[in-house]
Amino acid sequence: MKSIRSLALAAIVAISAGSVASAQFDPGLGTASLKINGTLPAVSDPINQTVAVGTTWTIAIEDPSNIGSGFILLAGTSLSAGAYPALPWGGGVDIPTPTIPMDGIGYSVSTFDTLAVMPFAMTLPLPGPACTDVTGPAVQAICLDATNGPFFLRNTQAGQPVRPVAALQTLSAGNIGDDAFVQVALNCPAKFCGVNYTQMFVGSNGQISFTAGSTDFSPTTGEFANGFRATGTTLAPGVAAMWGDYARSTTLTDTITVAQDTVTGNVTVSYLNQFHWSSSTAAGSWSVTFDSAADTVHFDHTAYLNAAAADGIRIFGVTDGLATGTNTVSAIAALPGGPGYTTTAAPESICESVAAATAPSTPTSHFIHTGAAAGDFVWTVVWP
C-alpha cells in the first residue's frame, strides 16, 4: 500500500488538474458513505443531490469496512456533476474548486484534522434570514479504502443541505389523521394580529392556532372564543378556517397544504377536497392566507360546499383565544355598518356560525389588524 502522504498527493493533484465535466454524479461505490441528516443525497434528491434540513444539519462519513481510517473532506459553494471526473481510483469529484476543511490522510494541515477519522459525525448550523431559501456548503469525502488498490482511495457521494421554504407542505390523511393536528414550523413567519409566529398548529377539523393544537370536532361559539376549548385561562389565539367535523381517509383525495411564499412573505393554509363527517358528503375546499405586509387574514370560501342537517354548524373567524374579551357572533356580511366594520371593544373575537344547508354570508372576507399594538385584537373587516 502506498504511503498516506502519496495517496493524498495523488488525490489533490487529480482534483487540481480538472477535466471536462460530465453530467453524472459519482454514485459513491464501495461501502464508504456521506450522509446528511441520515440520508444519502442521491436518495433524497436524485437530480440535484440536495437534502432538505432545518436550522441545523448533520454530516456523517463512515465506512464499516474501514473503521478508523482517515478521509479528506471537500467543501465548496455548489455541486456540479462530474466537475472532476475519472479520478485514478475511480469516480469523480462533484464540487468545483473545492477546499479542504478537514484532512485525516495527512497531505494538508488543519485544526480539525484529528477529527477526520471514520466513523465521523458533526452537527452544524444552517443560518440564514427568515423567509428565504438557504443553501449550505456542498460536501464530499475521499476516504482511505484498503480494498480499492492500487490507490486505496474511495469517493463518497457529494451532497448539499438546503432549507427550501417556497415548496408546499402537504398534510395527507397519513400524517395528520382524523380529529388531529400537526405542528408546522414556518421559515416565513405567519403574521396574525401584529405578531409573527414561527410555528402553527394545523387541525384536521379546520382550526389553525399558534400556541397549542386542538382536536375538537364539535364547534361552538363559546369554545371558539376561548381558543377551541371549553376551559382555559391563557391566551390561545387562532383562526377557524371553517371549523367542523370532517372525514380524513387515505382512500379519499382530501389534503391540507401549507404554502410559504418567499416573495410576499405570505403563509396560506388550504383545505382541499374535504368531506363532511356525519353526512359523508363533499365539503369542497377553502383557504386562509396570513398576509404579512398588510397584517391581514384573508378567508376564501368560494369553493366551500354546504353541510347537511346531520353535520350541524360550521364556524369561521378570528379569535384571541380567551373568552374574557368581546365575542362577536354574526353573519360577516351583516356586521354593523357594513364593510369596514371596526372593533369598538377590544380584544375582540369575531366569527360567523354557518348553519347546515347554508353557505357563508360572503364567499371571501378580510380581517385587517388595525390596532395600535400587536396582539390587541382590534380588527377592521371588509368583504365584497
C-alpha positions as CSV (number, residue, x, y, z in Angstrom):
1,M,0.0,0.0,0.0
2,K,1.3,3.4,-0.9
3,S,2.2,5.9,1.9
4,I,-0.6,8.0,3.2
5,R,1.1,11.2,2.0
6,S,1.5,9.9,-1.6
7,L,-2.1,8.8,-1.6
8,A,-3.3,12.3,-0.5
9,L,-0.9,13.9,-3.1
10,A,-2.4,11.9,-5.9
11,A,-5.9,12.9,-4.8
12,I,-5.1,16.6,-4.6
13,V,-3.2,16.6,-7.9
14,A,-6.1,14.9,-9.7
15,I,-8.6,17.3,-8.3
16,S,-6.5,20.4,-9.1
17,A,-5.9,19.3,-12.7
18,G,-9.6,19.3,-13.5
19,S,-11.2,17.9,-16.6
20,V,-14.2,18.3,-18.9
21,A,-17.3,18.0,-16.8
22,S,-19.8,15.2,-17.5
23,A,-23.5,15.1,-16.4
24,Q,-23.2,12.3,-13.9
25,F,-22.7,12.4,-10.2
26,D,-20.3,9.9,-8.6
27,P,-22.6,7.2,-7.1
28,G,-20.3,6.6,-4.2
29,L,-19.5,2.9,-4.8
30,G,-18.0,0.7,-2.2
31,T,-19.0,0.9,1.5
32,A,-17.9,4.5,2.2
33,S,-20.8,6.9,2.5
34,L,-21.6,10.5,3.3
35,K,-25.0,11.2,4.7
36,I,-26.8,14.5,5.5
37,N,-29.3,14.1,8.4
38,G,-29.0,10.4,8.0
39,T,-29.9,10.4,4.3
40,L,-27.8,9.7,1.2
41,P,-28.1,12.7,-1.1
42,A,-28.9,10.7,-4.2
43,V,-31.9,9.1,-2.3
44,S,-33.2,12.5,-1.1
45,D,-32.8,14.2,-4.4
46,P,-31.6,12.1,-7.3
47,I,-31.4,15.1,-9.7
48,N,-29.5,17.6,-7.6
49,Q,-28.3,15.6,-4.6
50,T,-29.6,18.1,-2.0
51,V,-31.1,17.2,1.4
52,A,-33.8,19.4,3.0
53,V,-32.8,20.4,6.6
54,G,-33.9,22.8,9.3
55,T,-31.7,25.3,11.2
56,T,-29.0,22.7,11.7
57,W,-27.7,19.8,9.6
58,T,-25.6,16.7,10.5
59,I,-22.9,15.4,8.2
60,A,-21.8,11.8,8.8
61,I,-19.0,10.0,7.0
62,E,-18.5,6.3,7.6
63,D,-17.2,3.0,6.1
64,P,-17.9,-0.1,8.1
65,S,-15.2,-1.9,6.1
66,N,-12.5,0.7,7.1
67,I,-13.3,1.8,10.6
68,G,-10.6,4.0,12.0
69,S,-9.4,5.1,8.5
70,G,-9.0,8.7,7.6
71,F,-10.7,10.9,5.0
72,I,-10.3,14.2,3.2
73,L,-13.4,16.4,3.4
74,L,-14.0,18.5,0.4
75,A,-16.3,21.6,0.6
76,G,-17.5,24.2,-1.9
77,T,-20.3,26.6,-2.6
78,S,-22.1,24.4,-5.2
79,L,-22.5,21.0,-6.8
80,S,-21.7,20.2,-10.4
81,A,-22.0,16.6,-11.6
82,G,-18.6,15.4,-13.0
83,A,-16.7,18.6,-12.1
84,Y,-13.6,16.4,-11.9
85,P,-14.4,13.0,-13.5
86,A,-12.3,9.9,-14.0
87,L,-10.0,10.0,-11.0
88,P,-7.3,7.3,-10.9
89,W,-9.1,5.3,-8.2
90,G,-12.5,5.6,-9.9
91,G,-15.4,8.0,-9.8
92,G,-15.0,11.8,-9.6
93,V,-15.4,14.9,-7.5
94,D,-18.6,16.8,-8.0
95,I,-17.6,20.1,-6.3
96,P,-16.0,22.8,-8.5
97,T,-12.8,24.3,-6.9
98,P,-13.2,22.5,-3.6
99,T,-11.4,23.5,-0.4
100,I,-10.2,21.0,2.3
101,P,-11.5,22.0,5.7
102,M,-10.5,18.6,7.2
103,D,-7.8,16.2,6.3
104,G,-7.3,12.9,8.1
105,I,-5.0,11.5,5.4
106,G,-2.0,13.8,6.1
107,Y,-1.5,15.9,3.0
108,S,-2.6,19.3,4.4
109,V,-2.7,20.8,7.9
110,S,-5.9,21.9,9.6
111,T,-7.1,22.5,13.1
112,F,-9.8,19.8,12.7
113,D,-7.6,17.2,11.0
114,T,-7.6,14.9,14.1
115,L,-11.4,14.6,13.7
116,A,-11.2,13.2,10.2
117,V,-11.5,9.6,11.1
118,M,-14.4,7.2,10.3
119,P,-17.0,7.0,11.6
120,F,-17.4,10.7,11.8
121,A,-20.4,12.9,12.6
122,M,-20.8,16.6,13.2
123,T,-23.8,18.9,13.5
124,L,-23.5,22.4,12.1
125,P,-25.8,25.4,12.0
126,L,-27.5,26.4,8.7
127,P,-28.1,30.1,9.4
128,G,-29.9,32.5,7.1
129,P,-32.6,35.2,7.0
130,A,-36.2,34.1,7.5
131,C,-38.4,33.5,4.5
132,T,-35.5,32.9,2.1
133,D,-34.2,29.8,0.5
134,V,-31.0,28.9,2.3
135,T,-28.2,26.7,0.8
136,G,-25.4,25.2,2.9
137,P,-22.0,24.1,1.7
138,A,-21.6,21.3,-0.9
139,V,-19.6,18.4,0.7
140,Q,-17.9,15.2,-0.5
141,A,-15.3,12.9,1.0
142,I,-12.3,11.0,-0.3
143,C,-11.8,8.1,2.1
144,L,-9.0,5.6,2.6
145,D,-10.1,2.2,1.5
146,A,-7.8,-0.8,1.9
147,T,-9.8,-2.8,-0.6
148,N,-9.5,-0.4,-3.6
149,G,-5.9,-0.8,-4.8
150,P,-3.6,0.4,-6.1
151,F,-4.5,3.9,-4.9
152,F,-6.6,2.7,-1.9
153,L,-9.0,5.6,-2.0
154,R,-12.7,5.8,-2.5
155,N,-15.1,8.8,-3.1
156,T,-18.4,9.2,-1.3
157,Q,-21.4,10.8,-2.9
158,A,-21.5,14.5,-2.9
159,G,-24.4,16.3,-1.2
160,Q,-25.6,19.7,-0.1
161,P,-28.0,20.8,2.7
162,V,-30.8,23.2,1.7
163,R,-33.7,24.8,3.6
164,P,-36.4,25.5,1.0
165,V,-39.4,27.4,2.1
166,A,-41.3,28.0,-1.1
167,A,-42.5,24.5,-1.6
168,L,-45.9,23.3,-0.4
169,Q,-46.1,21.1,2.6
170,T,-48.9,18.7,2.1
171,L,-50.6,17.2,5.1
172,S,-52.3,14.0,3.9
173,A,-54.5,11.6,5.9
174,G,-51.4,9.6,6.5
175,N,-49.6,12.2,8.6
176,I,-52.4,14.2,10.2
177,G,-55.3,11.8,10.8
178,D,-58.9,12.4,11.9
179,D,-59.6,14.8,14.8
180,A,-55.9,15.6,15.0
181,F,-53.4,18.4,14.4
182,V,-49.8,18.8,13.1
183,Q,-47.3,21.4,14.3
184,V,-45.8,23.1,11.3
185,A,-42.5,25.0,11.6
186,L,-42.5,28.2,9.5
187,N,-39.5,29.8,7.9
188,C,-41.8,32.5,6.6
189,P,-43.5,33.7,9.8
190,A,-47.2,33.9,9.8
191,K,-48.3,37.4,10.9
192,F,-51.5,37.3,13.0
193,C,-52.8,40.5,14.7
194,G,-49.3,42.1,14.5
195,V,-47.4,39.1,15.9
196,N,-45.1,37.0,13.8
197,Y,-45.4,33.3,14.6
198,T,-42.7,30.8,13.5
199,Q,-44.9,27.8,14.1
200,M,-48.6,27.0,13.7
201,F,-50.8,24.1,14.7
202,V,-53.0,23.0,11.8
203,G,-56.0,21.0,12.7
204,S,-57.8,18.4,10.5
205,N,-61.1,20.0,11.5
206,G,-60.4,23.4,10.3
207,Q,-58.6,25.1,13.2
208,I,-55.4,27.0,12.9
209,S,-53.8,28.0,16.2
210,F,-50.4,29.3,17.4
211,T,-49.8,28.2,21.0
212,A,-51.4,24.7,21.1
213,G,-53.3,22.4,18.8
214,S,-56.9,21.3,19.0
215,T,-58.7,18.0,18.3
216,D,-62.2,19.4,19.0
217,F,-64.7,18.3,16.3
218,S,-67.9,19.9,17.7
219,P,-67.8,23.6,17.1
220,T,-69.5,26.1,19.4
221,T,-69.1,29.9,19.5
222,G,-68.2,29.7,23.2
223,E,-65.3,27.3,22.6
224,F,-64.2,29.3,19.5
225,A,-63.8,32.5,21.6
226,N,-61.7,30.5,24.1
227,G,-59.3,29.1,21.7
228,F,-61.2,26.0,20.5
229,R,-61.5,24.7,24.1
230,A,-64.2,24.6,26.8
231,T,-61.9,25.8,29.5
232,G,-58.6,27.7,29.7
233,T,-57.2,30.8,31.2
234,T,-54.2,31.6,28.9
235,L,-54.3,33.3,25.5
236,A,-54.7,30.8,22.7
237,P,-55.0,32.9,19.5
238,G,-56.1,31.4,16.3
239,V,-58.3,31.2,13.2
240,A,-61.2,29.0,12.4
241,A,-60.8,28.4,8.7
242,M,-64.1,26.5,8.6
243,W,-64.3,24.7,11.9
244,G,-66.4,21.5,11.8
245,D,-66.1,17.7,11.7
246,Y,-64.5,16.4,8.6
247,A,-63.5,12.9,7.4
248,R,-59.9,12.0,6.8
249,S,-59.1,8.9,4.9
250,T,-56.2,7.6,2.8
251,T,-58.8,6.5,0.2
252,L,-60.1,10.0,-0.3
253,T,-58.4,12.8,-2.1
254,D,-58.6,15.3,0.8
255,T,-55.4,17.1,1.6
256,I,-54.3,20.1,3.6
257,T,-51.4,22.2,2.4
258,V,-49.3,24.9,4.0
259,A,-47.6,27.2,1.5
260,Q,-44.9,29.7,2.4
261,D,-44.3,32.4,-0.2
262,T,-40.7,33.7,-0.2
263,V,-41.6,36.7,-2.3
264,T,-44.6,38.1,-0.4
265,G,-43.9,36.5,3.0
266,N,-47.5,35.2,3.0
267,V,-48.5,31.9,4.5
268,T,-51.5,30.1,3.1
269,V,-53.3,27.1,4.6
270,S,-55.6,25.3,2.2
271,Y,-58.2,22.6,2.9
272,L,-58.7,20.8,-0.3
273,N,-61.4,18.3,-1.3
274,Q,-62.8,17.9,2.2
275,F,-65.7,15.7,3.3
276,H,-68.3,16.4,5.9
277,W,-68.2,13.6,8.5
278,S,-71.8,12.8,9.5
279,S,-73.3,13.1,6.1
280,S,-70.4,11.7,4.2
281,T,-70.9,14.4,1.6
282,A,-68.3,16.6,-0.2
283,A,-67.4,19.8,1.7
284,G,-65.3,21.4,-1.1
285,S,-62.3,23.5,-0.5
286,W,-61.3,26.7,1.3
287,S,-58.2,28.6,2.4
288,V,-56.8,31.1,4.9
289,T,-53.9,33.4,3.9
290,F,-51.9,35.3,6.5
291,D,-50.8,38.4,4.7
292,S,-47.5,39.6,6.2
293,A,-47.3,43.0,4.6
294,A,-50.9,44.0,5.2
295,D,-51.3,42.3,8.6
296,T,-54.5,40.8,7.3
297,V,-56.2,37.4,7.4
298,H,-57.9,36.6,4.1
299,F,-60.6,33.9,4.0
300,D,-61.7,32.3,0.7
301,H,-64.8,30.1,0.9
302,T,-65.7,30.3,-2.7
303,A,-65.4,26.6,-3.2
304,Y,-67.0,25.5,0.1
305,L,-69.9,23.1,-0.2
306,N,-72.7,23.4,2.3
307,A,-73.1,20.9,5.2
308,A,-76.2,18.8,5.6
309,A,-78.5,18.8,8.6
310,A,-76.7,15.9,10.1
311,D,-73.4,17.8,10.2
312,G,-74.6,20.7,12.3
313,I,-73.0,24.2,12.2
314,R,-69.6,25.3,10.9
315,I,-67.7,28.3,12.2
316,F,-65.1,30.7,10.7
317,G,-63.4,33.7,12.1
318,V,-60.5,35.1,14.2
319,T,-60.1,34.6,18.0
320,D,-57.9,36.0,20.7
321,G,-58.4,32.6,22.4
322,L,-59.6,33.9,25.7
323,A,-63.3,34.2,26.4
324,T,-63.0,37.2,28.7
325,G,-62.8,39.5,25.7
326,T,-65.6,40.6,23.3
327,N,-67.1,37.7,21.3
328,T,-69.0,38.9,18.3
329,V,-71.1,36.3,16.5
330,S,-72.6,37.5,13.3
331,A,-73.0,36.8,9.7
332,I,-69.9,38.6,8.4
333,A,-72.0,40.3,5.7
334,A,-74.4,41.6,8.4
335,L,-71.8,43.2,10.7
336,P,-72.9,46.7,11.8
337,G,-72.0,49.4,9.4
338,G,-71.3,47.1,6.5
339,P,-67.8,46.5,5.0
340,G,-65.3,48.4,7.1
341,Y,-66.8,47.2,10.5
342,T,-64.2,48.0,13.2
343,T,-63.7,46.7,16.7
344,T,-65.1,49.1,19.4
345,A,-64.3,46.9,22.5
346,A,-61.0,45.1,22.3
347,P,-59.8,42.4,22.5
348,E,-62.4,41.1,20.1
349,S,-63.1,37.6,18.6
350,I,-65.3,37.7,15.5
351,C,-66.9,34.7,13.9
352,E,-69.8,33.6,11.7
353,S,-71.8,30.5,12.6
354,V,-72.8,28.8,9.3
355,A,-75.9,26.8,9.6
356,A,-76.5,23.4,7.9
357,A,-77.5,23.6,4.3
358,T,-76.4,27.3,4.3
359,A,-73.5,29.0,2.5
360,P,-71.3,31.5,4.3
361,S,-72.8,35.0,4.1
362,T,-69.9,36.1,1.9
363,P,-67.5,34.0,-0.2
364,T,-64.5,36.0,0.8
365,S,-63.7,38.2,3.8
366,H,-60.7,40.0,5.1
367,F,-59.8,40.7,8.7
368,I,-57.3,43.6,8.9
369,H,-55.5,44.2,12.2
370,T,-55.9,48.0,12.7
371,G,-55.0,48.3,16.3
372,A,-52.1,50.3,17.6
373,A,-50.4,47.4,19.3
374,A,-49.5,43.9,18.3
375,G,-51.9,41.4,19.9
376,D,-54.6,43.9,20.8
377,F,-57.2,42.2,18.6
378,V,-58.6,45.3,17.1
379,W,-60.0,44.4,13.6
380,T,-61.4,46.0,10.6
381,V,-63.5,43.6,8.5
382,V,-64.2,44.0,4.8
383,W,-65.9,41.8,2.3
384,P,-67.2,42.2,-1.3
